[in-house]
C-alpha cells in the first residue's frame, strides 16, 4: 500500500493477516506429527509460532521450513537399512556355527 505525504511516496509494510495463521492442530493435519509433538517443538523454539490468546499459531511457510529441517535431521541420524541387514546376517551366521 502506498501513501503520499508532502510529495513523497511511502510504502507501508504488509502485515500478516490472521487468515495466514493456522493452529497447531491444523498444522498437524499437514504432517505426520501429533499436535502435542508440534506444541512441544514450538515451546522449544524448533517450530516458529506466535501466541494469540491461549493458542499457538504458525504459518504454512514456517511449518514447511520446520518439516524440511526435521527431514534433514532424520536423514543425518538414520541408520541405513542395508547396514542393519548385514549386522543381522552376521549375527545369525555366528549363531549357526
MITI-28697 format. One line per field, with one value per residue: x, y, z of N, C-alpha, C in turn. Coordinates in Angstrom, 3 decimals, decimal comma. Last residue first. Example, Ala and Ser with C-alpha at 12.3 -4.5 7.8 and 13.67 -1.06 7.14 Angstrom:
<atoms>
nxx = c(12,850; 13,190)
nyy = c(-2,250; -5,690)
nzz = c(7,080; 7,800)
caxx = c(13,670; 12,300)
cayy = c(-1,060; -4,500)
cazz = c(7,140; 7,800)
cxx = c(12,900; 13,200)
cyy = c(0,030; -3,300)
czz = c(7,870; 7,800)
</atoms>
This chain:
<atoms>
nxx = c(26,943; 24,645; 25,483; 26,831; 24,640; 23,293; 25,176; 25,266; 22,622; 22,627; 24,436; 23,045; 20,712; 21,789; 22,742; 20,451; 19,339; 21,300; 19,851; 19,568; 20,540; 20,247; 17,518; 16,488; 17,425; 15,998; 13,389; 13,446; 13,689; 11,211; 9,495; 10,113; 9,225; 6,498; 5,798; 6,209; 4,232; 1,900; 2,449; 0,946; -0,020; -1,344; -3,827; -4,749; -3,884; -1,585; 1,795; 3,476; 6,307; 8,531; 9,865; 11,731; 11,222; 9,997; 7,380; 7,345; 7,662; 5,180; 3,443; 4,087; 3,171; 0,427; -0,414; 1,921; 3,116; 3,061; 1,135; -1,166; -2,330; -0,862; -1,984; -4,294; -3,085; -1,896; -3,606; -2,281; -2,477; -3,687; -5,761; -4,609; -1,927; 0,913; 1,231; 3,536; 4,747; 4,097; 5,998; 5,468; 6,365; 6,093; 4,476; 3,461; 2,757; 0,843; 1,254; 0,580; 0,842)
nyy = c(-71,289; -69,889; -67,555; -66,332; -65,809; -63,907; -61,837; -61,291; -60,418; -58,107; -56,568; -56,385; -54,985; -52,549; -51,719; -51,394; -49,098; -46,745; -44,861; -41,330; -38,831; -37,404; -37,627; -36,211; -33,633; -33,178; -33,215; -30,876; -28,999; -29,396; -28,695; -25,955; -25,041; -25,641; -23,944; -21,455; -21,656; -21,795; -20,562; -20,854; -20,203; -21,256; -19,734; -18,010; -15,168; -16,175; -16,383; -17,879; -19,934; -22,188; -24,903; -24,793; -23,780; -25,345; -24,890; -26,357; -28,939; -29,186; -28,910; -31,186; -33,104; -32,506; -33,023; -35,337; -35,538; -35,727; -32,911; -31,463; -31,701; -30,028; -27,565; -27,698; -27,629; -25,128; -23,057; -20,662; -17,464; -15,962; -14,665; -12,436; -11,221; -9,418; -6,352; -4,769; -1,517; 1,131; 3,433; 6,798; 9,457; 12,944; 15,185; 14,966; 11,712; 9,051; 5,495; 2,176; -1,161)
nzz = c(13,551; 13,918; 15,082; 12,971; 11,260; 12,795; 12,685; 9,947; 9,550; 11,096; 9,637; 7,205; 8,015; 8,816; 6,327; 4,830; 6,057; 7,894; 10,391; 10,628; 11,116; 8,750; 8,227; 10,409; 9,753; 7,391; 8,436; 9,964; 7,948; 6,714; 8,811; 9,082; 6,590; 6,806; 8,939; 7,776; 5,753; 7,229; 10,566; 13,832; 17,191; 20,192; 22,249; 24,110; 22,394; 20,327; 19,666; 16,920; 16,016; 14,538; 16,106; 18,081; 20,612; 22,390; 21,723; 19,355; 20,306; 21,634; 19,474; 18,021; 19,858; 19,959; 17,322; 15,771; 12,401; 9,675; 8,346; 8,269; 10,722; 12,316; 11,768; 13,289; 15,826; 15,800; 13,381; 11,085; 9,465; 7,588; 8,783; 9,912; 7,866; 8,384; 6,574; 4,489; 5,074; 2,809; 1,145; 0,221; -1,738; -1,179; -1,029; 1,624; 1,171; 0,044; 0,230; -0,843; 0,000)
caxx = c(28,238; 24,538; 24,644; 27,586; 25,689; 22,639; 24,781; 26,477; 23,102; 21,744; 24,733; 24,361; 20,596; 21,091; 23,676; 21,348; 18,687; 20,945; 20,776; 19,019; 20,565; 21,563; 18,473; 16,196; 17,876; 17,461; 13,797; 13,216; 14,770; 12,445; 9,479; 10,322; 10,633; 7,302; 5,674; 7,017; 5,646; 2,261; 2,035; 2,084; -0,315; -0,101; -3,455; -4,186; -4,711; -2,759; 0,743; 3,081; 4,902; 8,213; 8,828; 12,095; 11,638; 11,465; 7,849; 7,116; 8,732; 6,437; 3,371; 4,347; 4,581; 1,237; -0,440; 0,726; 3,331; 2,891; 2,353; -0,294; -3,003; -0,634; -0,654; -4,409; -3,932; -1,026; -3,363; -3,014; -2,053; -2,450; -6,124; -4,902; -3,338; 0,398; 1,144; 2,321; 4,994; 3,898; 5,414; 5,963; 5,586; 6,889; 5,143; 4,334; 2,883; 1,578; 0,621; 1,381; 0,000)
cayy = c(-72,003; -71,155; -68,456; -66,748; -66,722; -65,199; -62,414; -61,741; -61,605; -59,205; -56,915; -57,023; -56,323; -53,376; -51,876; -52,489; -50,401; -47,363; -45,971; -42,614; -39,789; -37,468; -38,185; -37,639; -34,275; -33,180; -34,257; -32,152; -29,136; -29,592; -30,070; -26,878; -24,870; -26,263; -25,392; -21,825; -21,474; -22,944; -20,391; -20,896; -20,183; -21,071; -20,557; -19,267; -15,687; -15,321; -16,717; -16,681; -19,698; -20,781; -24,503; -25,500; -22,842; -25,445; -24,351; -24,909; -28,350; -29,321; -27,961; -29,869; -33,079; -32,434; -31,655; -35,041; -35,271; -36,963; -33,709; -31,373; -32,383; -31,470; -27,864; -27,680; -28,764; -26,318; -23,560; -21,905; -18,326; -16,629; -15,845; -13,552; -11,285; -10,773; -7,095; -5,577; -2,959; 0,517; 2,103; 5,830; 8,229; 11,715; 14,918; 16,079; 12,702; 10,254; 6,731; 3,386; 0,000)
cazz = c(13,583; 13,217; 15,870; 14,150; 10,812; 12,516; 13,982; 10,649; 8,837; 11,455; 11,026; 7,250; 7,437; 9,786; 7,442; 4,460; 6,222; 6,608; 10,149; 10,211; 12,218; 9,380; 7,265; 10,268; 10,993; 7,361; 7,488; 10,632; 8,925; 5,941; 8,295; 10,200; 6,967; 5,746; 9,096; 8,946; 5,412; 6,389; 9,173; 12,931; 15,763; 19,444; 21,103; 24,611; 23,483; 20,280; 20,609; 17,655; 16,309; 14,782; 15,159; 16,857; 19,557; 22,367; 23,006; 19,314; 19,491; 22,379; 20,579; 17,432; 19,473; 21,181; 17,828; 16,554; 13,812; 10,428; 8,537; 7,097; 9,607; 12,460; 11,225; 11,830; 15,434; 15,861; 14,729; 11,351; 10,565; 7,190; 7,996; 10,801; 8,227; 8,220; 7,828; 4,582; 5,104; 4,121; 1,044; 1,202; -1,720; -1,119; -2,283; 1,236; 2,240; -0,331; 0,679; -0,936; 0,000)
cxx = c(28,443; 25,832; 24,563; 26,806; 26,518; 23,681; 24,130; 26,125; 24,352; 22,206; 23,893; 24,710; 21,927; 21,022; 23,049; 22,384; 19,619; 20,396; 20,370; 20,135; 20,070; 21,646; 19,860; 17,183; 17,650; 18,005; 15,310; 13,661; 14,659; 13,624; 10,732; 10,401; 11,005; 8,794; 6,524; 6,976; 6,559; 3,743; 2,445; 1,568; 0,984; -0,454; -2,077; -3,656; -4,031; -3,751; -0,376; 1,940; 4,717; 6,702; 8,429; 11,111; 12,138; 12,059; 9,365; 7,627; 8,574; 7,586; 4,670; 4,340; 4,952; 2,720; 0,408; 0,752; 2,013; 3,099; 2,038; 0,948; -2,158; -1,281; -0,376; -3,083; -4,102; -1,812; -2,428; -2,681; -2,913; -1,974; -4,880; -5,274; -3,581; -1,038; 0,559; 2,339; 3,659; 4,193; 5,318; 5,258; 6,235; 5,955; 6,000; 5,142; 3,900; 1,582; 1,475; 0,575; 0,891)
cyy = c(-72,688; -71,973; -69,836; -67,738; -67,216; -66,221; -63,786; -62,422; -62,162; -60,499; -58,099; -57,452; -57,065; -54,815; -52,771; -52,736; -51,549; -48,769; -46,612; -43,641; -41,177; -38,568; -38,345; -38,309; -35,785; -33,905; -34,340; -33,311; -30,476; -29,790; -30,369; -28,325; -25,828; -26,181; -26,108; -23,337; -21,871; -22,865; -21,632; -20,595; -20,202; -21,183; -20,217; -20,157; -16,913; -15,870; -15,697; -17,091; -18,303; -20,622; -23,076; -25,172; -23,545; -24,584; -24,410; -24,261; -26,833; -28,675; -27,979; -28,785; -31,718; -32,336; -31,491; -33,573; -34,965; -36,774; -34,943; -32,253; -32,369; -32,251; -29,364; -28,031; -28,847; -27,565; -24,767; -22,344; -19,583; -17,615; -16,586; -14,809; -12,511; -10,797; -8,466; -6,344; -3,686; -0,973; 1,523; 4,499; 7,261; 10,516; 13,657; 15,756; 13,723; 11,220; 7,898; 4,577; 1,229)
czz = c(14,896; 13,290; 15,227; 15,001; 12,013; 12,077; 13,790; 11,966; 9,512; 10,800; 11,481; 8,674; 7,497; 9,276; 8,506; 5,551; 5,873; 6,800; 8,825; 9,991; 11,837; 10,433; 7,885; 9,325; 10,920; 8,582; 7,399; 9,739; 9,647; 6,886; 7,486; 9,716; 8,108; 6,073; 8,049; 9,166; 6,555; 5,999; 8,396; 11,527; 14,976; 17,971; 20,571; 23,493; 24,065; 21,299; 20,481; 18,575; 16,894; 14,961; 15,511; 15,728; 18,292; 21,249; 23,118; 20,599; 19,356; 21,605; 21,381; 18,510; 18,886; 20,861; 19,096; 16,984; 14,502; 11,925; 9,379; 7,215; 8,338; 11,316; 11,267; 11,181; 13,929; 15,446; 14,659; 12,765; 10,631; 8,255; 7,496; 10,017; 9,093; 8,715; 7,547; 5,902; 5,225; 4,010; 2,439; 0,985; -0,742; -1,095; -2,298; -0,011; 1,785; 0,846; 0,237; -0,448; 0,000)
</atoms>
